[in-house]
Amino acid sequence: MWSVRTRPYPTDLFDISVTGTNQSELLCCCPGNQTVLFLQQLLKKFLSLAQHFRLPLFLADIRALTLLSQDALQQHNQMPHDPQCIFLCTGQPVTSFALYANLWKYDPGFLLAAQQRGFELLELQGEDPRLASLDTLSGREIPLHFLFRLHGYTIHVVLLYERSGNYLWHGAVRLNANMDQKFAPFQLLDYGQHAGAYDRLELILTVVDGLDVQLPQNISNFLMQHQHARFLECRHQDARRFLQLYPDDSSAAAHDFRRKAKLLLSVAAQTLAVLHVPFWISSGTCLGWFRQCNIISYSQDVDIGIFISDFRPDIVAAFRDAGLSLKHKFGKVEDSLELSFLSDDVKLDIFFFYKHEGVMWNGGTQAKSGRKFKYVFAPFTLCWAELLEVKVRVPCETLDYVMANYGVFWNVPVRSWDWKTSPRNVIENGMWPSKEWAELIQVY
């Protein structure tokens, strides 16, 4: 929710003075009373200007939000601090705000007003990924970051854009060769080391250190999202080159499968989000995203991975409630668990991943023989991405992940695929005892 209070435009908006101190060195030492007063006044003036131009800003500074989180309040209140600036004066030379870009019509008047009142401005732009596609690879430039500098202090404004997967996205900080590489302490910025993705936020207007400030209603959730916000964009240029060599199937059957797969992926994402179970697209579904920015039409299924540590016993019931039927259940929580669901003739395969002796692996089971298989991967982390207009996770080390399954020729389509022998990382893993088949090999 947005509720911005406006005030008359003050004529002395940036008449900031600090006596007896070299302003350029003001922030190079431990904050004293003068520094705290200066920072509080600077932030007050900046926020007043932002409110005058109706900028939908909210506080996104990680250090400040950490202090404001309920878990930290009690501990912080027991520490000595300056009562005039408890939360916003973090001792760092930069404060971060975020701007909902879709709620603000780009107004150069705001930027000009800030410059006229002493702020130096660095505006960073980049291509709009929402306009990129396999047909149009160069979208228009959009503002991604504003950096305002005054007397050695930086206010960082990161712009958040709505994406088609119903989430918020910001771009990375990328400096051109002709830009001042020392304009700001870039290594200290909370945002911009890489692109990021966040769920849509509910905001509240409150008073922080005597200033009217909007901030996320659920601070702890926002801080958690920030820890895992890294976003990987689809490789449109490489996908276009791939599709020039191997044109996509444009038949009615392929179109129908992609439509069903999109719906199934969306249902899976929503169902697991309610359970707070993170997942990523795996196997052929991950290959399709990485190679051609789409699902592989002849794969005829959707593959996702889940760490076994995130398993919940109510997963099966949740998917049934979402309209999917259980097709098979192989293995057990302690070893090689695999679930498969069916929706509108499209299969959703869920592979559970285990960590052991420096590797990650998922299992496979042949129902008719009880043979077990193991698919081994180097350790990986998870990033956000978008597939079929659905916000999903992918392994950040995507190339290594894909090559583990498909080898160095992953970029060449293979329509004939045997899950027991074709993957490069498959190894035999024994057999299930026949007396346990009824429990460990269930086909519906």
Summary of the structure (lengths in Angstrom):
residues: 444
radius of gyration: 25.9
end to end distance: 46.8
largest distance: 84.7
contacts: 1326
relative contact order: 0.09
helix: 30%
strand: 30%
